[in-house]
Amino acid sequence: MNLTVDNSVITLRDDNVNADWHLSVCCTSDIHIDSSKCDELLFKKHMDEAKRRGSLVLITGDLFDAMQGRDDPRRSPEELKAQYKTDSYFDALVMDIAKFFLDNYKDLQFIFTLGNHESSVLTHNNTNLIDRLVYAINTQGGHAVSGGYYGWLRFMFSHGKGGRTSKKLYWHHGKGAGAIMSFGTLESRRQASYIDADFYLNGHNHQGYYVPLRKVSLADSGRQKAQTVHFLRTPGYKISGIEAEQRSGYDIERHPEPTTRGCIFIEFDAEGANDVSARVEPWIC
């Protein structure tokens, strides 16, 4: 399995698809790993499952919370972990989180992408936490690539007798508020009107869902074909302010409802001599 990056497109190539072949992809976002309200035990439990499966791990934004910089209006001393109480705050985040992944998951391949928290740091402090993390992991023997706020993960599979299969995953970290009634499903449907993908992956609003839909189209042969497209939203691992019984602060002032936590696995298997099937497993609590 090989990962290459070309601007907004990350390509995974696997030329060894056979009857026993399998590929697992763990999709998640919104870890907020440096926040005191990160559900670390659940995140590590799911990462341990990804390790057991040998998954490619795709984290599409807000791995970092990174809200405790001097000029961040959202900062709250109550959410600052002791190890980050230093003048070199952003350096401490990168070094500590790189160590977490290297100590526990050095053999896994990771894709880390920007979310609004990393974009805010980039805008106001001129440093890209994701690029710095990827550099730190790779220079110490790990395996990681970085992506932008949106992008494509293109799966290119080659079968033993010359057959080829491709699948396309489109990700966007997400935008706007929490979509109280629809949980963001309408945003996913809008994306389907102007983006052609097999998987649509969003995060950001800390909601979690999986919505599979069928669509029909006309093949080049002139015959009608049908396929399932998959809409995924990953909730992440941050405990909401009201569930954490936080008496004040940014989360409480916004009055967000309690939200679910977890990730979603995509499991690929060989389907005959020239195709690949996908099974989606939400791990949402």
Beta strands, then each sheet from edge to edge (+ up, - down):
strand 1: 2-6
strand 2: 9-17
strand 3: 22-28
strand 4: 56-60
strand 5: 109-113
strand 6: 143-147
strand 7: 150-159
strand 8: 164-172
strand 9: 199-202
strand 10: 209-218
strand 11: 224-233
strand 12: 262-271
strand 13: 275-284
sheet 1: 1+ 2- 7- 8+ 9+ 11+ 10-
sheet 2: 6+ 5+ 4+ 3+ 12- 13+
end
